[in-house]
Amino acid sequence: MARRRSGKSLIEGLLDLFVTWPWYVSLALAICIFWGIDIYQQLTPEAAVRPKSSNPGDVVVAAFEPAKAMALTLVKIFLPILLAIASFVSFIKSLLTQRHYHYVEQSPTSASLNEMSWSDFESLTGEYFKREGYTVKPTKKGPDGGVDLRIKKDDRLYLVQCKQWKMRKVPVAVVRELYGLIAAENAAGGFIVTSGELTREALDFAKDKPIYMIDGTTFHRFIRQREKDAVTFPPNHVSKVTVIHCPNCNSPMVKRTARNGANAGRQFWGCRRFPRCYGTRDIN
């Protein structure tokens, strides 16, 4: 089986994609694909054997018809199966998320947030934003770094990082990273949701930024529908993110840190399209 650069097979990649969809969407699509191809095959039963004429073009087209028929049959069988599997997995994940949400809702302390895996915490966060009226799109980044959720409301995009950290506080570096991503994607703002605590440096950095910080105690209160008037969604900051553009291709740039050479440890602006573009700017 051919594998992509990420190391996953095409089937694994498709499953990863389909599982992020609502279960009913995958199921409906599976049914539509199966019956749509089946009806098409029934309406064109003779197309696989005879060329329309002795014209070389028609002969070539007819020669490829059996392969086309076989490909359609494979798509008709395997794609709906993948979609059905993804639908089942998505349905089970939805049930588990509802169960976790109910458990946290009934628990007296925020310690319940640390009794689940990082992926369950991410799903719980997504469920919370759904209930707040956002459309939620998870990303495949793993338990560390990157954007975990992209959420939208009133056509405004927000980026969310979920940190289920039991033993350490969220540092200012995480907030800086999110701020750079907000600028790069031209988003309206962002959220950092943690099951634990936030450092004072992180809170201070976010004060004049379109970033809202939610610690474990606050998040637990939100889920329990208590003291929700303490926050406004989305965060109503007046400041805007300054977007730095690449001098080579005009794409948004993000903050990076040099790892090697004489400038090791120094921050700079790097093109978001790296390694396709090597454009840089001085951080000042």
ChimeraX commands (.cxc) that place a marker at each C-alpha (Angstrom):
marker #1 position 0.00,0.00,0.00 radius 0.5
marker #1 position 1.43,3.36,-1.03 radius 0.5
marker #1 position 2.15,5.70,1.84 radius 0.5
marker #1 position 2.12,9.44,2.01 radius 0.5
marker #1 position 4.90,11.60,3.45 radius 0.5
marker #1 position 3.24,11.52,6.88 radius 0.5
marker #1 position 3.80,7.75,6.99 radius 0.5
marker #1 position 0.08,6.97,6.81 radius 0.5
marker #1 position -1.53,5.00,4.03 radius 0.5
marker #1 position -4.20,6.57,1.83 radius 0.5
marker #1 position -6.88,4.52,3.61 radius 0.5
marker #1 position -5.66,5.70,7.03 radius 0.5
marker #1 position -5.62,9.29,5.80 radius 0.5
marker #1 position -9.18,9.03,4.49 radius 0.5
marker #1 position -10.37,7.48,7.75 radius 0.5
marker #1 position -8.72,10.28,9.73 radius 0.5
marker #1 position -10.56,12.80,7.55 radius 0.5
marker #1 position -13.96,11.07,7.62 radius 0.5
marker #1 position -13.90,10.60,11.39 radius 0.5
marker #1 position -13.75,14.39,11.84 radius 0.5
marker #1 position -17.12,14.69,10.07 radius 0.5
marker #1 position -20.44,14.30,11.92 radius 0.5
marker #1 position -21.42,10.60,11.85 radius 0.5
marker #1 position -24.66,11.27,9.97 radius 0.5
marker #1 position -22.79,13.09,7.17 radius 0.5
marker #1 position -20.47,10.10,6.57 radius 0.5
marker #1 position -23.39,7.67,6.68 radius 0.5
marker #1 position -25.50,9.71,4.25 radius 0.5
marker #1 position -22.54,10.08,1.88 radius 0.5
marker #1 position -21.87,6.32,1.98 radius 0.5
marker #1 position -25.47,5.59,0.96 radius 0.5
marker #1 position -25.45,8.22,-1.79 radius 0.5
marker #1 position -22.16,6.96,-3.28 radius 0.5
marker #1 position -23.22,3.30,-3.28 radius 0.5
marker #1 position -26.65,3.83,-4.83 radius 0.5
marker #1 position -25.47,6.59,-7.17 radius 0.5
marker #1 position -22.79,4.37,-8.74 radius 0.5
marker #1 position -25.11,1.37,-8.74 radius 0.5
marker #1 position -27.78,3.28,-10.68 radius 0.5
marker #1 position -25.16,4.60,-13.11 radius 0.5
marker #1 position -23.87,1.06,-13.77 radius 0.5
marker #1 position -27.37,-0.21,-14.40 radius 0.5
marker #1 position -28.07,2.59,-16.87 radius 0.5
marker #1 position -24.86,1.93,-18.87 radius 0.5
marker #1 position -24.49,-1.88,-18.96 radius 0.5
marker #1 position -23.13,-2.15,-22.54 radius 0.5
marker #1 position -20.63,0.68,-22.39 radius 0.5
marker #1 position -17.84,-1.64,-21.33 radius 0.5
marker #1 position -17.57,-3.73,-24.50 radius 0.5
marker #1 position -18.26,-2.15,-27.84 radius 0.5
marker #1 position -16.61,0.93,-29.38 radius 0.5
marker #1 position -19.07,3.39,-30.91 radius 0.5
marker #1 position -17.23,3.20,-34.24 radius 0.5
marker #1 position -13.96,2.07,-35.84 radius 0.5
marker #1 position -12.52,5.50,-35.14 radius 0.5
marker #1 position -9.19,5.05,-33.24 radius 0.5
marker #1 position -10.37,7.40,-30.50 radius 0.5
marker #1 position -13.52,5.36,-29.89 radius 0.5
marker #1 position -11.50,2.13,-29.90 radius 0.5
marker #1 position -9.12,3.51,-27.25 radius 0.5
marker #1 position -12.02,4.74,-25.11 radius 0.5
marker #1 position -13.71,1.33,-25.38 radius 0.5
marker #1 position -10.47,-0.42,-24.41 radius 0.5
marker #1 position -10.39,1.54,-21.15 radius 0.5
marker #1 position -14.07,0.98,-20.33 radius 0.5
marker #1 position -13.49,-2.36,-18.49 radius 0.5
marker #1 position -10.89,-0.69,-16.27 radius 0.5
marker #1 position -13.28,2.19,-15.66 radius 0.5
marker #1 position -16.06,-0.25,-14.76 radius 0.5
marker #1 position -13.77,-2.08,-12.34 radius 0.5
marker #1 position -12.63,1.19,-10.74 radius 0.5
marker #1 position -16.23,2.28,-10.28 radius 0.5
marker #1 position -17.06,-1.06,-8.65 radius 0.5
marker #1 position -14.11,-0.72,-6.25 radius 0.5
marker #1 position -15.15,2.83,-5.34 radius 0.5
marker #1 position -18.75,1.68,-4.95 radius 0.5
marker #1 position -17.70,-1.01,-2.45 radius 0.5
marker #1 position -14.71,0.32,-0.53 radius 0.5
marker #1 position -15.49,4.04,-0.17 radius 0.5
marker #1 position -18.93,3.43,1.42 radius 0.5
marker #1 position -17.30,0.84,3.73 radius 0.5
marker #1 position -14.71,3.41,4.84 radius 0.5
marker #1 position -17.42,6.02,5.33 radius 0.5
marker #1 position -19.57,3.56,7.30 radius 0.5
marker #1 position -16.62,2.68,9.57 radius 0.5
marker #1 position -15.85,6.38,10.08 radius 0.5
marker #1 position -19.53,7.04,10.80 radius 0.5
marker #1 position -19.56,4.34,13.49 radius 0.5
marker #1 position -16.32,5.63,15.07 radius 0.5
marker #1 position -17.59,9.22,14.95 radius 0.5
marker #1 position -20.89,8.14,16.57 radius 0.5
marker #1 position -19.08,6.33,19.40 radius 0.5
marker #1 position -16.76,9.33,19.92 radius 0.5
marker #1 position -19.82,11.59,20.07 radius 0.5
marker #1 position -21.42,9.39,22.72 radius 0.5
marker #1 position -18.20,9.33,24.76 radius 0.5
marker #1 position -17.87,13.12,24.50 radius 0.5
marker #1 position -21.43,13.57,25.75 radius 0.5
marker #1 position -20.67,11.19,28.60 radius 0.5
marker #1 position -17.51,13.10,29.55 radius 0.5
marker #1 position -19.35,16.39,29.33 radius 0.5
marker #1 position -22.10,15.15,31.62 radius 0.5
marker #1 position -19.51,13.79,34.06 radius 0.5
marker #1 position -17.63,17.11,34.24 radius 0.5
marker #1 position -20.95,18.94,34.50 radius 0.5
marker #1 position -21.88,16.89,37.58 radius 0.5
marker #1 position -18.44,16.86,39.22 radius 0.5
marker #1 position -17.82,19.23,42.15 radius 0.5
marker #1 position -14.24,20.19,41.18 radius 0.5
marker #1 position -12.14,20.80,38.08 radius 0.5
marker #1 position -10.05,17.70,38.88 radius 0.5
marker #1 position -12.41,15.78,36.61 radius 0.5
marker #1 position -10.80,17.50,33.62 radius 0.5
marker #1 position -7.56,15.64,34.32 radius 0.5
marker #1 position -9.22,12.24,34.51 radius 0.5
marker #1 position -9.46,11.92,30.74 radius 0.5
marker #1 position -6.96,11.67,27.87 radius 0.5
marker #1 position -5.73,14.75,25.98 radius 0.5
marker #1 position -7.85,13.74,22.96 radius 0.5
marker #1 position -10.97,13.45,25.13 radius 0.5
marker #1 position -10.20,16.86,26.64 radius 0.5
marker #1 position -9.93,18.29,23.13 radius 0.5
marker #1 position -13.29,16.74,22.19 radius 0.5
marker #1 position -14.82,18.12,25.40 radius 0.5
marker #1 position -13.55,21.60,24.51 radius 0.5
marker #1 position -15.00,21.29,21.01 radius 0.5
marker #1 position -18.35,20.25,22.49 radius 0.5
marker #1 position -18.35,23.29,24.76 radius 0.5
marker #1 position -17.81,25.66,21.84 radius 0.5
marker #1 position -20.53,23.89,19.83 radius 0.5
marker #1 position -22.95,24.56,22.67 radius 0.5
marker #1 position -21.86,28.19,22.58 radius 0.5
marker #1 position -22.98,28.41,18.94 radius 0.5
marker #1 position -19.66,27.91,17.15 radius 0.5
marker #1 position -19.01,25.58,14.26 radius 0.5
marker #1 position -16.04,23.45,15.25 radius 0.5
marker #1 position -13.42,21.86,13.02 radius 0.5
marker #1 position -10.77,19.71,14.76 radius 0.5
marker #1 position -7.26,19.43,13.34 radius 0.5
marker #1 position -4.79,16.55,13.40 radius 0.5
marker #1 position -1.84,17.91,15.35 radius 0.5
marker #1 position -1.41,15.48,18.24 radius 0.5
marker #1 position -1.10,16.29,21.95 radius 0.5
marker #1 position 1.59,18.97,21.60 radius 0.5
marker #1 position 1.74,22.20,19.64 radius 0.5
marker #1 position -0.19,23.64,16.73 radius 0.5
marker #1 position -3.87,24.51,16.54 radius 0.5
marker #1 position -6.24,21.90,17.98 radius 0.5
marker #1 position -9.56,23.43,16.90 radius 0.5
marker #1 position -10.67,25.98,14.35 radius 0.5
marker #1 position -13.99,27.48,15.36 radius 0.5
marker #1 position -16.23,29.96,13.58 radius 0.5
marker #1 position -19.05,32.24,14.60 radius 0.5
marker #1 position -20.59,35.07,12.58 radius 0.5
marker #1 position -18.05,34.30,9.82 radius 0.5
marker #1 position -15.18,35.05,12.20 radius 0.5
marker #1 position -12.43,32.46,12.63 radius 0.5
marker #1 position -10.88,31.68,16.01 radius 0.5
marker #1 position -8.02,29.31,16.76 radius 0.5
marker #1 position -8.08,27.13,19.87 radius 0.5
marker #1 position -5.25,25.38,21.69 radius 0.5
marker #1 position -6.23,22.74,24.27 radius 0.5
marker #1 position -3.71,22.01,27.01 radius 0.5
marker #1 position -4.54,19.10,29.29 radius 0.5
marker #1 position -1.52,19.54,31.52 radius 0.5
marker #1 position -1.69,18.07,35.01 radius 0.5
marker #1 position 1.78,18.88,36.33 radius 0.5
marker #1 position 2.77,22.24,34.82 radius 0.5
marker #1 position 1.33,25.64,34.04 radius 0.5
marker #1 position 0.84,26.95,30.50 radius 0.5
marker #1 position 3.88,29.17,29.75 radius 0.5
marker #1 position 4.05,32.41,27.81 radius 0.5
marker #1 position 5.70,30.59,24.84 radius 0.5
marker #1 position 2.38,28.85,24.11 radius 0.5
marker #1 position 0.56,32.20,23.97 radius 0.5
marker #1 position 3.22,33.69,21.71 radius 0.5
marker #1 position 2.90,30.72,19.36 radius 0.5
marker #1 position -0.87,31.10,19.18 radius 0.5
marker #1 position -0.56,34.84,18.58 radius 0.5
marker #1 position 1.75,34.15,15.63 radius 0.5
marker #1 position -0.70,31.62,14.20 radius 0.5
marker #1 position -3.59,34.07,14.58 radius 0.5
marker #1 position -1.60,36.62,12.57 radius 0.5
marker #1 position -0.60,34.04,9.95 radius 0.5
marker #1 position -4.17,32.88,9.37 radius 0.5
marker #1 position -5.67,36.36,9.73 radius 0.5
marker #1 position -8.02,35.00,12.39 radius 0.5
marker #1 position -10.22,37.18,14.60 radius 0.5
marker #1 position -8.69,35.81,17.79 radius 0.5
marker #1 position -7.90,32.70,19.76 radius 0.5
marker #1 position -8.51,30.70,22.91 radius 0.5
marker #1 position -6.19,28.73,25.15 radius 0.5
marker #1 position -8.12,26.22,27.22 radius 0.5
marker #1 position -6.28,24.27,29.88 radius 0.5
marker #1 position -7.28,21.76,32.53 radius 0.5
marker #1 position -4.69,23.29,34.84 radius 0.5
marker #1 position -3.26,26.76,35.42 radius 0.5
marker #1 position -1.62,29.59,33.50 radius 0.5
marker #1 position 1.60,31.41,34.32 radius 0.5
marker #1 position 1.47,35.11,35.18 radius 0.5
marker #1 position 3.70,35.84,32.15 radius 0.5
marker #1 position 1.20,34.11,29.86 radius 0.5
marker #1 position -1.72,36.09,31.29 radius 0.5
marker #1 position 0.18,39.38,31.03 radius 0.5
marker #1 position 1.17,38.74,27.40 radius 0.5
marker #1 position -2.46,38.00,26.42 radius 0.5
marker #1 position -3.90,41.12,28.08 radius 0.5
marker #1 position -3.79,43.40,25.04 radius 0.5
marker #1 position -4.10,40.58,22.48 radius 0.5
marker #1 position -7.24,39.02,20.89 radius 0.5
marker #1 position -6.61,35.88,22.97 radius 0.5
marker #1 position -8.79,34.60,25.78 radius 0.5
marker #1 position -7.21,32.41,28.45 radius 0.5
marker #1 position -9.38,29.81,30.20 radius 0.5
marker #1 position -7.86,27.87,33.09 radius 0.5
marker #1 position -9.21,24.60,34.47 radius 0.5
marker #1 position -11.28,26.12,37.27 radius 0.5
marker #1 position -12.93,28.62,34.94 radius 0.5
marker #1 position -13.58,26.04,32.24 radius 0.5
marker #1 position -15.17,23.75,34.81 radius 0.5
marker #1 position -17.47,26.58,35.92 radius 0.5
marker #1 position -18.42,27.31,32.32 radius 0.5
marker #1 position -19.37,23.71,31.67 radius 0.5
marker #1 position -21.43,23.67,34.86 radius 0.5
marker #1 position -23.18,26.87,33.61 radius 0.5
marker #1 position -21.90,28.89,36.55 radius 0.5
marker #1 position -20.38,32.37,36.44 radius 0.5
marker #1 position -20.56,32.41,32.64 radius 0.5
marker #1 position -21.21,36.15,32.72 radius 0.5
marker #1 position -17.53,36.56,33.61 radius 0.5
marker #1 position -16.55,36.09,29.96 radius 0.5
marker #1 position -17.81,37.28,26.60 radius 0.5
marker #1 position -17.52,35.07,23.53 radius 0.5
marker #1 position -15.72,35.97,21.36 radius 0.5
marker #1 position -13.20,37.96,23.43 radius 0.5
marker #1 position -13.89,41.68,22.91 radius 0.5
marker #1 position -10.39,43.04,22.64 radius 0.5
marker #1 position -9.94,46.25,20.70 radius 0.5
marker #1 position -6.42,45.56,19.51 radius 0.5
marker #1 position -5.70,44.09,16.11 radius 0.5
marker #1 position -3.08,41.59,15.11 radius 0.5
marker #1 position -0.35,43.04,12.90 radius 0.5
marker #1 position 0.21,40.75,9.93 radius 0.5
marker #1 position 3.83,40.59,8.74 radius 0.5
marker #1 position 4.15,39.63,5.06 radius 0.5
marker #1 position 6.96,37.70,3.40 radius 0.5
marker #1 position 9.27,39.83,1.23 radius 0.5
marker #1 position 9.49,37.03,-1.35 radius 0.5
marker #1 position 5.93,35.75,-1.82 radius 0.5
marker #1 position 3.81,38.14,0.30 radius 0.5
marker #1 position 2.44,35.25,2.44 radius 0.5
marker #1 position 1.85,35.82,6.18 radius 0.5
marker #1 position 4.90,35.19,8.37 radius 0.5
marker #1 position 5.23,33.52,11.77 radius 0.5
marker #1 position 7.75,33.88,14.58 radius 0.5
marker #1 position 10.51,31.27,14.52 radius 0.5
marker #1 position 13.63,30.64,16.60 radius 0.5
marker #1 position 16.99,29.88,15.00 radius 0.5
marker #1 position 18.26,26.50,16.18 radius 0.5
marker #1 position 21.77,26.43,14.73 radius 0.5
marker #1 position 24.61,28.74,13.71 radius 0.5
marker #1 position 25.78,32.05,15.08 radius 0.5
marker #1 position 22.19,33.25,15.59 radius 0.5
marker #1 position 21.00,30.16,17.52 radius 0.5
marker #1 position 18.25,31.10,19.98 radius 0.5
marker #1 position 17.44,34.37,18.18 radius 0.5
marker #1 position 13.85,34.93,17.05 radius 0.5
marker #1 position 12.97,36.06,13.53 radius 0.5
marker #1 position 10.01,36.23,11.17 radius 0.5
marker #1 position 9.89,33.25,8.79 radius 0.5
marker #1 position 7.59,32.61,5.83 radius 0.5
marker #1 position 4.65,30.38,6.67 radius 0.5
marker #1 position 5.22,28.53,3.38 radius 0.5
marker #1 position 8.66,27.28,4.47 radius 0.5
marker #1 position 10.32,25.13,3.09 radius 0.5
marker #1 position 8.69,26.16,-0.21 radius 0.5
marker #1 position 9.73,29.74,0.54 radius 0.5
marker #1 position 12.78,30.85,2.55 radius 0.5
marker #1 position 11.74,34.46,3.10 radius 0.5
marker #1 position 12.72,36.01,6.47 radius 0.5
marker #1 position 12.49,39.34,8.24 radius 0.5
marker #1 position 14.19,40.72,11.33 radius 0.5
marker #1 position 11.94,40.46,14.40 radius 0.5
marker #1 position 12.15,44.24,14.94 radius 0.5
marker link #1:1,2 radius 0.2
marker link #1:2,3 radius 0.2
marker link #1:3,4 radius 0.2
marker link #1:4,5 radius 0.2
marker link #1:5,6 radius 0.2
marker link #1:6,7 radius 0.2
marker link #1:7,8 radius 0.2
marker link #1:8,9 radius 0.2
marker link #1:9,10 radius 0.2
marker link #1:10,11 radius 0.2
marker link #1:11,12 radius 0.2
marker link #1:12,13 radius 0.2
marker link #1:13,14 radius 0.2
marker link #1:14,15 radius 0.2
marker link #1:15,16 radius 0.2
marker link #1:16,17 radius 0.2
marker link #1:17,18 radius 0.2
marker link #1:18,19 radius 0.2
marker link #1:19,20 radius 0.2
marker link #1:20,21 radius 0.2
marker link #1:21,22 radius 0.2
marker link #1:22,23 radius 0.2
marker link #1:23,24 radius 0.2
marker link #1:24,25 radius 0.2
marker link #1:25,26 radius 0.2
marker link #1:26,27 radius 0.2
marker link #1:27,28 radius 0.2
marker link #1:28,29 radius 0.2
marker link #1:29,30 radius 0.2
marker link #1:30,31 radius 0.2
marker link #1:31,32 radius 0.2
marker link #1:32,33 radius 0.2
marker link #1:33,34 radius 0.2
marker link #1:34,35 radius 0.2
marker link #1:35,36 radius 0.2
marker link #1:36,37 radius 0.2
marker link #1:37,38 radius 0.2
marker link #1:38,39 radius 0.2
marker link #1:39,40 radius 0.2
marker link #1:40,41 radius 0.2
marker link #1:41,42 radius 0.2
marker link #1:42,43 radius 0.2
marker link #1:43,44 radius 0.2
marker link #1:44,45 radius 0.2
marker link #1:45,46 radius 0.2
marker link #1:46,47 radius 0.2
marker link #1:47,48 radius 0.2
marker link #1:48,49 radius 0.2
marker link #1:49,50 radius 0.2
marker link #1:50,51 radius 0.2
marker link #1:51,52 radius 0.2
marker link #1:52,53 radius 0.2
marker link #1:53,54 radius 0.2
marker link #1:54,55 radius 0.2
marker link #1:55,56 radius 0.2
marker link #1:56,57 radius 0.2
marker link #1:57,58 radius 0.2
marker link #1:58,59 radius 0.2
marker link #1:59,60 radius 0.2
marker link #1:60,61 radius 0.2
marker link #1:61,62 radius 0.2
marker link #1:62,63 radius 0.2
marker link #1:63,64 radius 0.2
marker link #1:64,65 radius 0.2
marker link #1:65,66 radius 0.2
marker link #1:66,67 radius 0.2
marker link #1:67,68 radius 0.2
marker link #1:68,69 radius 0.2
marker link #1:69,70 radius 0.2
marker link #1:70,71 radius 0.2
marker link #1:71,72 radius 0.2
marker link #1:72,73 radius 0.2
marker link #1:73,74 radius 0.2
marker link #1:74,75 radius 0.2
marker link #1:75,76 radius 0.2
marker link #1:76,77 radius 0.2
marker link #1:77,78 radius 0.2
marker link #1:78,79 radius 0.2
marker link #1:79,80 radius 0.2
marker link #1:80,81 radius 0.2
marker link #1:81,82 radius 0.2
marker link #1:82,83 radius 0.2
marker link #1:83,84 radius 0.2
marker link #1:84,85 radius 0.2
marker link #1:85,86 radius 0.2
marker link #1:86,87 radius 0.2
marker link #1:87,88 radius 0.2
marker link #1:88,89 radius 0.2
marker link #1:89,90 radius 0.2
marker link #1:90,91 radius 0.2
marker link #1:91,92 radius 0.2
marker link #1:92,93 radius 0.2
marker link #1:93,94 radius 0.2
marker link #1:94,95 radius 0.2
marker link #1:95,96 radius 0.2
marker link #1:96,97 radius 0.2
marker link #1:97,98 radius 0.2
marker link #1:98,99 radius 0.2
marker link #1:99,100 radius 0.2
marker link #1:100,101 radius 0.2
marker link #1:101,102 radius 0.2
marker link #1:102,103 radius 0.2
marker link #1:103,104 radius 0.2
marker link #1:104,105 radius 0.2
marker link #1:105,106 radius 0.2
marker link #1:106,107 radius 0.2
marker link #1:107,108 radius 0.2
marker link #1:108,109 radius 0.2
marker link #1:109,110 radius 0.2
marker link #1:110,111 radius 0.2
marker link #1:111,112 radius 0.2
marker link #1:112,113 radius 0.2
marker link #1:113,114 radius 0.2
marker link #1:114,115 radius 0.2
marker link #1:115,116 radius 0.2
marker link #1:116,117 radius 0.2
marker link #1:117,118 radius 0.2
marker link #1:118,119 radius 0.2
marker link #1:119,120 radius 0.2
marker link #1:120,121 radius 0.2
marker link #1:121,122 radius 0.2
marker link #1:122,123 radius 0.2
marker link #1:123,124 radius 0.2
marker link #1:124,125 radius 0.2
marker link #1:125,126 radius 0.2
marker link #1:126,127 radius 0.2
marker link #1:127,128 radius 0.2
marker link #1:128,129 radius 0.2
marker link #1:129,130 radius 0.2
marker link #1:130,131 radius 0.2
marker link #1:131,132 radius 0.2
marker link #1:132,133 radius 0.2
marker link #1:133,134 radius 0.2
marker link #1:134,135 radius 0.2
marker link #1:135,136 radius 0.2
marker link #1:136,137 radius 0.2
marker link #1:137,138 radius 0.2
marker link #1:138,139 radius 0.2
marker link #1:139,140 radius 0.2
marker link #1:140,141 radius 0.2
marker link #1:141,142 radius 0.2
marker link #1:142,143 radius 0.2
marker link #1:143,144 radius 0.2
marker link #1:144,145 radius 0.2
marker link #1:145,146 radius 0.2
marker link #1:146,147 radius 0.2
marker link #1:147,148 radius 0.2
marker link #1:148,149 radius 0.2
marker link #1:149,150 radius 0.2
marker link #1:150,151 radius 0.2
marker link #1:151,152 radius 0.2
marker link #1:152,153 radius 0.2
marker link #1:153,154 radius 0.2
marker link #1:154,155 radius 0.2
marker link #1:155,156 radius 0.2
marker link #1:156,157 radius 0.2
marker link #1:157,158 radius 0.2
marker link #1:158,159 radius 0.2
marker link #1:159,160 radius 0.2
marker link #1:160,161 radius 0.2
marker link #1:161,162 radius 0.2
marker link #1:162,163 radius 0.2
marker link #1:163,164 radius 0.2
marker link #1:164,165 radius 0.2
marker link #1:165,166 radius 0.2
marker link #1:166,167 radius 0.2
marker link #1:167,168 radius 0.2
marker link #1:168,169 radius 0.2
marker link #1:169,170 radius 0.2
marker link #1:170,171 radius 0.2
marker link #1:171,172 radius 0.2
marker link #1:172,173 radius 0.2
marker link #1:173,174 radius 0.2
marker link #1:174,175 radius 0.2
marker link #1:175,176 radius 0.2
marker link #1:176,177 radius 0.2
marker link #1:177,178 radius 0.2
marker link #1:178,179 radius 0.2
marker link #1:179,180 radius 0.2
marker link #1:180,181 radius 0.2
marker link #1:181,182 radius 0.2
marker link #1:182,183 radius 0.2
marker link #1:183,184 radius 0.2
marker link #1:184,185 radius 0.2
marker link #1:185,186 radius 0.2
marker link #1:186,187 radius 0.2
marker link #1:187,188 radius 0.2
marker link #1:188,189 radius 0.2
marker link #1:189,190 radius 0.2
marker link #1:190,191 radius 0.2
marker link #1:191,192 radius 0.2
marker link #1:192,193 radius 0.2
marker link #1:193,194 radius 0.2
marker link #1:194,195 radius 0.2
marker link #1:195,196 radius 0.2
marker link #1:196,197 radius 0.2
marker link #1:197,198 radius 0.2
marker link #1:198,199 radius 0.2
marker link #1:199,200 radius 0.2
marker link #1:200,201 radius 0.2
marker link #1:201,202 radius 0.2
marker link #1:202,203 radius 0.2
marker link #1:203,204 radius 0.2
marker link #1:204,205 radius 0.2
marker link #1:205,206 radius 0.2
marker link #1:206,207 radius 0.2
marker link #1:207,208 radius 0.2
marker link #1:208,209 radius 0.2
marker link #1:209,210 radius 0.2
marker link #1:210,211 radius 0.2
marker link #1:211,212 radius 0.2
marker link #1:212,213 radius 0.2
marker link #1:213,214 radius 0.2
marker link #1:214,215 radius 0.2
marker link #1:215,216 radius 0.2
marker link #1:216,217 radius 0.2
marker link #1:217,218 radius 0.2
marker link #1:218,219 radius 0.2
marker link #1:219,220 radius 0.2
marker link #1:220,221 radius 0.2
marker link #1:221,222 radius 0.2
marker link #1:222,223 radius 0.2
marker link #1:223,224 radius 0.2
marker link #1:224,225 radius 0.2
marker link #1:225,226 radius 0.2
marker link #1:226,227 radius 0.2
marker link #1:227,228 radius 0.2
marker link #1:228,229 radius 0.2
marker link #1:229,230 radius 0.2
marker link #1:230,231 radius 0.2
marker link #1:231,232 radius 0.2
marker link #1:232,233 radius 0.2
marker link #1:233,234 radius 0.2
marker link #1:234,235 radius 0.2
marker link #1:235,236 radius 0.2
marker link #1:236,237 radius 0.2
marker link #1:237,238 radius 0.2
marker link #1:238,239 radius 0.2
marker link #1:239,240 radius 0.2
marker link #1:240,241 radius 0.2
marker link #1:241,242 radius 0.2
marker link #1:242,243 radius 0.2
marker link #1:243,244 radius 0.2
marker link #1:244,245 radius 0.2
marker link #1:245,246 radius 0.2
marker link #1:246,247 radius 0.2
marker link #1:247,248 radius 0.2
marker link #1:248,249 radius 0.2
marker link #1:249,250 radius 0.2
marker link #1:250,251 radius 0.2
marker link #1:251,252 radius 0.2
marker link #1:252,253 radius 0.2
marker link #1:253,254 radius 0.2
marker link #1:254,255 radius 0.2
marker link #1:255,256 radius 0.2
marker link #1:256,257 radius 0.2
marker link #1:257,258 radius 0.2
marker link #1:258,259 radius 0.2
marker link #1:259,260 radius 0.2
marker link #1:260,261 radius 0.2
marker link #1:261,262 radius 0.2
marker link #1:262,263 radius 0.2
marker link #1:263,264 radius 0.2
marker link #1:264,265 radius 0.2
marker link #1:265,266 radius 0.2
marker link #1:266,267 radius 0.2
marker link #1:267,268 radius 0.2
marker link #1:268,269 radius 0.2
marker link #1:269,270 radius 0.2
marker link #1:270,271 radius 0.2
marker link #1:271,272 radius 0.2
marker link #1:272,273 radius 0.2
marker link #1:273,274 radius 0.2
marker link #1:274,275 radius 0.2
marker link #1:275,276 radius 0.2
marker link #1:276,277 radius 0.2
marker link #1:277,278 radius 0.2
marker link #1:278,279 radius 0.2
marker link #1:279,280 radius 0.2
marker link #1:280,281 radius 0.2
marker link #1:281,282 radius 0.2
marker link #1:282,283 radius 0.2
marker link #1:283,284 radius 0.2
view
